Amino acid sequence: MAGSNGKQKTARDMILSLGLIMIAAWVIYLFIPHDDRAPDVKRVDYRVELLTARRAASYPVAAPEGLPDAWKATSVRFQGADFDAWHLGFHAPDGEYVTIEQSTQKRAQFIDEASQGSTATKVTEQIGGRTWTRYTGGRYDALVLQDTGSSTTVVAGTGSFEQLSTMAGALKLA
């Protein structure tokens, strides 16, 4: 009988230990902050970079004018080492991403990179007095400005074509 009493104590001790561990885990869970909200997107001021790009680029640099405040600029850069390249990214009001990309890089290669693998469709749109071609099928949908001379202008992103068109319509080339 002495043997069975020791086994009962061992099983009871294991169950008590497991219960104590679960209570400790629950207390720790209560005191760790939980934030299930999406992180707040920080707005960047792109005015200085825009002025720099407009002075340095060999083409008219595009930036939006008159967009509602709900559109937040989130990233900006101008690179002029190998070829002039302008990037301006926005967080759209519904949380989607829309970017303006311009470059003097080879057109086909640049469109593929900027649209992340999209291909041209036969659909064109007149937006702001300019003709844009729709690209679909890649990670991003895109609008590509036709007849831009030595540079290529792409408005792309995860946003809808309506959002891309809104951005394209707000662009001022200077």
Stockholm file with secondary structure:
# STOCKHOLM 1.0

chainA/1-174         MAGSNGKQKTARDMILSLGLIMIAAWVIYLFIPHDDRAPDVKRVDYRVELLTARRAASYPVAAPEGLPDAWKATSVRFQGADFDAWHLGFHAPDGEYVTIEQSTQKRAQFIDEASQGSTATKVTEQIGGRTWTRYTGGRYDALVLQDTGSSTTVVAGTGSFEQLSTMAGALKLA
#=GR chainA/1-174 SS CHHHHHHHHHHHHHHHHHHHHHHHHHHHHHHSCCCCSCCCCCCCCCHHHHHHHHHHCSSCCEEECSCCTTSEEEEEEEECSSSCEEEEEEECTTSCEEEEEEESSCHHHHHHHHTTSCEEEEEEEEETTEEEEEEESSSSEEEEESCCTTSEEEEEESSCHHHHHHHHHHEEEC
#=GC SS_cons         CHHHHHHHHHHHHHHHHHHHHHHHHHHHHHHSCCCCSCCCCCCCCCHHHHHHHHHHCSSCCEEECSCCTTSEEEEEEEECSSSCEEEEEEECTTSCEEEEEEESSCHHHHHHHHTTSCEEEEEEEEETTEEEEEEESSSSEEEEESCCTTSEEEEEESSCHHHHHHHHHHEEEC
//
